[in-house]
Amino acid sequence: MVDYAAARLNMVEGQIKPNKVIDQALIDAMMAVPRERFVPADRRGVAYVDEDAAIGGGRVLMEPRVLGRLLNDARITPDSRVLIVGAGTGYSAALVARLAAKVVALEEDKGQLGTARGALSELGVRGVALVEGRLAEGWPAEGPYDVILIDGAVTEVPAALIAQLAPGGRLLTVVDDGNGVGRAMLVSAVDGVASQRPLFDATTAILPGFERKPAFQF
């Protein structure tokens, strides 16, 4: 039998804290939320390894050190409104629910959405609104947001998502050039102007709808 509590502690001490994660509330959340509950039963034994965890349909849970660093740099506060784009099975939503006032978790895969709903309900997670829709369109109905986390990689950040940031808001994701080379990025919105700042090297699966568009050819 896997000692998941010990595995979770090893993840935090060996992967999260050494990777410049200093937000104590986030560290506490990653200690508390059972990551294994958000992966298929036959994958739970490797839920805490330092790599993406497959959750089916070509989707993954982002590796812990990358997700932890993105959330740390998001600077989420108890009064933050957060949009998670690509909620998958709900792991990132469960973490952010411990940090923020309101979490909107957007997913377009009905199977993943059902799994997320079941897992969050079983764990008694509150403050998360699970919504179904196209990931690249975001969820403007509940915006604007102080933080938007795109929980996966994109080839470019859509303007439609940047437009849903509140003044001073922050969007975090991994931008992949389409060749598997990625950089974690922080997009800030100040006075209606967006700026991007690279944070660190990172790779993860590109989310549906964010693939590079084919170039026009005559």
C-alpha positions in Angstrom: 0.0 0.0 0.0 1.2 3.5 -0.9 1.5 5.9 2.0 0.0 8.9 0.3 0.5 11.2 3.2 4.2 10.5 3.2 4.4 10.8 -0.6 2.6 14.2 -0.3 5.2 15.4 2.3 8.0 14.2 0.0 6.5 16.1 -2.9 6.3 19.3 -0.9 9.8 19.0 0.7 11.5 17.7 -2.4 9.8 19.4 -5.3 7.7 22.4 -4.2 9.8 24.2 -1.6 13.1 23.9 -3.5 11.4 25.4 -6.6 11.0 29.0 -5.1 7.6 28.3 -3.7 7.4 30.4 -0.6 3.6 31.1 -0.2 2.9 29.3 3.0 -0.9 29.1 2.3 -0.1 27.3 -1.0 2.4 25.0 0.7 -0.3 24.1 3.2 -2.8 23.5 0.4 -0.4 21.2 -1.4 0.1 19.3 1.8 -3.6 19.0 2.4 -5.1 18.2 -1.0 -4.8 14.5 -2.0 -3.4 14.6 -5.5 -4.0 10.9 -5.9 -7.7 11.5 -5.8 -7.6 13.4 -9.1 -5.9 10.7 -11.3 -7.3 7.4 -12.5 -7.1 4.6 -9.9 -4.4 2.7 -11.8 -2.2 5.8 -11.7 -2.5 6.7 -8.1 0.7 5.0 -7.1 2.7 7.6 -9.2 0.5 10.6 -8.4 3.4 12.4 -6.6 6.3 11.8 -9.0 7.9 14.9 -10.5 6.2 14.7 -13.9 2.8 15.3 -15.6 0.2 12.7 -14.5 -2.0 11.3 -17.3 -5.7 11.6 -16.6 -7.0 10.3 -19.9 -8.0 11.8 -23.3 -4.5 13.2 -23.8 -4.9 15.4 -20.8 -2.6 15.6 -17.8 -2.2 17.1 -14.3 0.6 19.5 -14.6 3.7 18.3 -12.8 3.7 19.5 -9.2 6.7 21.8 -9.3 5.5 23.7 -12.3 1.9 24.1 -11.0 3.3 25.1 -7.6 5.5 27.8 -9.0 2.8 29.2 -11.2 0.4 29.4 -8.3 3.1 31.0 -6.1 3.8 33.6 -8.7 0.1 34.3 -9.2 0.0 35.9 -5.7 -3.5 34.7 -4.9 -5.0 36.4 -1.8 -8.1 35.5 0.2 -10.2 38.1 -1.7 -9.0 37.1 -5.2 -11.4 36.0 -7.9 -9.7 33.2 -9.9 -10.5 31.6 -13.3 -9.0 28.2 -14.0 -9.0 27.4 -17.7 -8.7 23.6 -18.3 -9.8 22.4 -14.9 -9.4 18.7 -15.9 -10.2 16.5 -12.9 -10.2 19.4 -10.5 -6.8 19.2 -8.7 -5.8 22.8 -9.3 -9.3 24.0 -8.4 -9.1 22.2 -5.1 -5.8 23.9 -4.3 -6.9 27.4 -5.3 -10.2 27.0 -3.3 -8.0 27.0 -0.2 -6.4 30.3 -1.3 -9.1 32.5 -2.9 -12.5 33.9 -2.3 -14.1 32.6 -5.6 -12.9 30.0 -8.1 -14.5 29.5 -11.5 -13.2 26.2 -13.0 -13.7 25.9 -16.8 -13.6 22.6 -18.6 -14.9 21.5 -22.0 -14.5 17.7 -21.6 -17.7 16.3 -20.1 -15.9 13.2 -18.7 -13.2 15.3 -16.9 -15.9 17.7 -15.6 -17.8 14.8 -14.1 -14.7 13.4 -12.4 -13.9 16.9 -11.1 -17.4 17.3 -9.7 -17.2 14.0 -8.0 -13.8 14.5 -6.5 -14.5 18.0 -5.2 -17.8 16.9 -3.7 -16.2 13.9 -2.0 -13.5 16.1 -0.5 -15.9 18.7 0.6 -14.3 21.5 -1.4 -16.3 24.7 -1.3 -16.1 27.9 -3.3 -15.6 26.3 -6.7 -18.0 26.9 -9.6 -17.5 24.2 -12.2 -18.6 25.4 -15.7 -18.6 23.8 -19.1 -17.4 25.7 -22.2 -14.7 26.2 -24.8 -11.4 26.8 -23.0 -10.0 29.4 -25.4 -13.1 31.6 -24.8 -12.8 31.7 -21.0 -15.8 32.5 -18.9 -16.5 36.3 -19.1 -19.9 36.0 -17.4 -18.1 35.8 -14.0 -15.2 38.1 -14.7 -13.2 40.1 -14.5 -10.7 38.0 -12.6 -7.7 38.9 -10.5 -6.0 35.7 -11.5 -6.4 33.5 -14.5 -4.5 30.1 -14.5 -4.4 28.3 -17.8 -3.8 24.8 -16.4 -1.8 23.5 -19.4 0.2 24.8 -22.3 -0.8 27.2 -25.1 1.0 28.2 -28.3 -0.1 31.8 -27.6 -2.2 33.5 -25.0 -5.6 34.4 -26.6 -6.6 38.1 -26.3 -10.1 36.9 -25.2 -8.6 35.6 -22.0 -6.4 38.6 -21.4 -9.5 40.8 -21.8 -11.1 39.0 -18.8 -8.4 40.2 -16.4 -9.3 42.8 -13.8 -7.1 45.9 -13.6 -3.8 44.7 -12.2 -4.8 41.1 -12.9 -2.4 38.3 -13.6 -2.6 35.4 -16.1 -0.2 32.4 -15.8 0.4 29.6 -18.2 3.1 27.7 -20.1 3.7 29.0 -23.6 4.9 26.2 -26.0 6.3 27.0 -29.4 4.7 23.9 -30.8 7.9 21.9 -30.7 7.8 20.9 -27.1 9.9 23.8 -25.8 8.0 25.8 -23.2 8.3 28.7 -20.9 6.1 29.6 -17.9 4.8 33.1 -18.5 3.2 35.8 -16.4 0.8 38.1 -18.3 -0.1 41.3 -16.4 -2.8 43.8 -17.3 -2.1 47.4 -16.2 -4.2 50.4 -17.5 -5.6 48.2 -20.3 -2.1 47.2 -21.5 -0.9 43.6 -21.3 2.7 42.7 -20.9 4.3 39.2 -20.8 7.2 38.2 -18.6 9.0 34.7 -18.9 9.4 33.0 -15.5 11.1 29.7 -16.0 11.5 26.8 -18.4 8.6 24.4 -18.3 6.9 21.8 -20.5 3.4 20.3 -20.3 0.7 19.2 -22.7 -1.0 21.8 -24.9 -4.7 22.2 -24.0 -7.5 21.6 -26.6 -8.2 24.7 -28.6 -4.8 26.3 -28.0 -2.8 24.4 -30.7 -1.0 26.4 -33.3 -3.2 27.3 -36.2 -2.0 26.0 -39.6 -0.3 28.6 -41.7 -2.3 29.7 -44.8 -0.9 28.2 -48.0 -1.7 29.0 -51.6 
